[in-house]
Amino acid sequence: MQAAKSLKARKRVALIAHDHKKQELIEWAVYNKAVLSRHELYATGTTGRLLEDHLDIPVRKLLSGPLGGDQQIGAMVAEGAVDAIIFFWDPMEALPHDPDIKALLRLCAVWNIPMACNRSTADFLLTSPLMHQDYEVILPDYSQYLGRKV
């Protein structure tokens, strides 16, 4: 039997945007304010402040991405404290914290956490009926990996 984790109807959503994508995320979030207000929001530093200013709803702000915010969200994914991530990242910009970003993408895949990396995917994620009801996430079976002999 595979392990599962229950996500409540009120999801814990992390919002992240690279500098050249912040305005796009803000516009998307303002358009989706009514839906986002039903969930618990987390964000990296500047993005969180901008979201709070534009949405007038509380956002738990973590460190700036390059200063460890991406890793903080990654830790929350590993601990089961985040249910979905909206990450508007800039594929045209080389960033000094690329390893942190790749680690976050990897952790979402490892723990079967939905992640949107652009506006279209974020729209699909936010409008899914599963986003607004309890949902059982099937966790991958890592028992063979954990029990391996080094």
Long-range contacts (C-beta under 8 A, 24 or more apart in sequence): 2-138, 2-139, 2-140, 2-141, 3-138, 3-139, 3-141, 4-136, 4-137, 4-138, 4-139, 5-80, 5-136, 5-137, 5-139, 6-134, 6-135, 6-136, 6-137, 7-83, 7-134, 7-135, 7-136, 7-137, 8-83, 8-134, 9-132, 9-133, 9-134, 10-38, 10-39, 10-40, 11-39, 11-40, 11-83, 11-84, 11-131, 12-39, 12-40, 12-42, 12-76, 12-81, 12-82, 12-83, 12-84, 13-39, 13-40, 13-41, 13-42, 13-82, 13-83, 13-84, 13-85, 13-86, 14-41, 14-42, 14-43, 14-73, 14-76, 14-82, 14-84, 14-85, 14-86, 14-87, 15-41, 15-42, 15-43, 15-47, 15-48, 15-51, 15-59, 15-85, 15-86, 15-87, 16-43, 16-44, 16-47, 16-65, 16-69, 16-70, 16-73, 16-85, 16-86, 16-87, 16-88, 16-89, 17-47, 17-87, 17-88, 17-89, 18-65, 18-88, 18-89, 18-90, 18-93, 18-95, 19-90, 19-93, 20-90, 20-92, 20-93, 21-88, 21-89, 21-90, 22-46, 22-47, 22-50, 22-88, 24-88, 24-119, 25-51, 25-86, 25-88, 26-50, 26-51, 26-54, 28-88, 28-119, 28-122, 28-123, 29-54, 29-55, 30-54, 30-55, 32-126, 33-57, 35-126, 35-127, 35-131, 36-126, 38-132, 42-73, 42-76, 42-82, 44-69, 44-70, 44-72, 44-73, 45-69, 65-97, 65-100, 65-101, 66-95, 66-96, 66-97, 66-100, 68-100, 70-97, 70-100, 70-101, 70-103, 70-104, 71-100, 71-103, 71-104, 73-104, 74-100, 74-103, 74-104, 74-107, 77-104, 77-107, 77-108, 77-111, 77-113, 78-107, 78-110, 78-111, 80-111, 82-113, 83-113, 83-114, 84-113, 84-114, 84-115, 84-116, 84-125, 84-131, 85-113, 85-114, 85-115, 85-116, 86-115, 86-116, 86-122, 86-125, 86-126, 87-115, 87-116, 87-117, 88-117, 88-118, 88-119, 88-122, 89-117, 110-140, 111-139, 111-140, 112-137, 112-138, 112-139, 112-140, 113-137
